[in-house]
Amino acid sequence: MRLAYWRGNASALHRELTDRAHGGGPPAPSLATLHRAIRQDVSPGDLAGLRKGERARRKFDVYLQ
């Protein structure tokens, strides 16, 4: 997943997809569409893990709280 490569940065992912589209690849979604898809499909804990690491992701766990 390219979102993981960009550590949860939707804008950087959008730039990459736009560059690919200009190079002859498939059309890139708009930034708003990309944000919406991330909000729907990636849990807040997973997104925190992508951005700040495993310790941040574990703050969203409910096990043994």
Residue pairs with C-beta under 8 A, 6 or more apart in sequence:
2 13
2 16
2 17
3 10
3 13
3 38
3 42
3 50
4 50
6 12
6 13
6 16
7 50
7 51
8 42
8 47
8 50
8 51
10 31
10 34
10 35
10 38
11 31
13 34
14 28
14 29
14 31
14 34
17 28
17 29
17 34
18 28
20 26
20 28
21 27
21 28
29 37
38 47
42 50
43 60
44 60
45 57
45 59
45 60
45 61
46 57
48 56
48 57
48 59
48 60
49 56
49 57
